[in-house]
Amino acid sequence: MKIGIIGATGMAGSAIFKAAQEEQFDVTAIVRNSDKAYKLLGNNINILEKDAFDLTRIDIQNFDIIVNAFATSPDKAYLHIDLASKLVSLLRNTSEPRLIFILGAGSLYTGNGDDQHLLFEDIQKDSSTAAWRTIPENQLYELEFLQNVKNVNWTGISPGVTFVSGKSSDEILYGTDFLLKDSEGKSETTSGTMAKAILKEIKQPEHLKTRFTVVNG
């Protein structure tokens, strides 16, 4: 199985790349800077050196899976939607490659009963999030866009409230549209946990044309 990872030098992308290597997948780093990729991921790796926004159908048609681990600064958070739109446009009316998008936690629901609401609403109300809240906001819009895509094989995955670098948890909690917390009330996803969950989804597809969420157990 051939996997291409957009943003393979980032926190999530590099963890997924290394995990895919360990499981002997044919994995390619899709990056703008090959020197950076070689330094981070090793010399003997497959690289497609190209800006994600310049990718063509020919570039990606031989992959079975494209994982979009793209990240950007808050002032350009709209690029999450733009890249999702571009990838979908390249693959209209196809089943392969399958697209897997790493989304945010802001699109998950939290609260109970009449107080059930999107986590992004809490982020909006918190003045301390002003510097970076455009990212969860645009990843929410990215999911809303994907939910209206019926003729491309896509899957979304959201981390918990905190998404940090680290090894995979021994126990992983899985959910769909509601924010997950461990037994101590913590909602954290490490990059290793994200990588493990994505590879499991690749090997055993369970969330076609929908989004799911994972946190460390």
Disulfide bonds with the S-S distance in Angstrom:
none
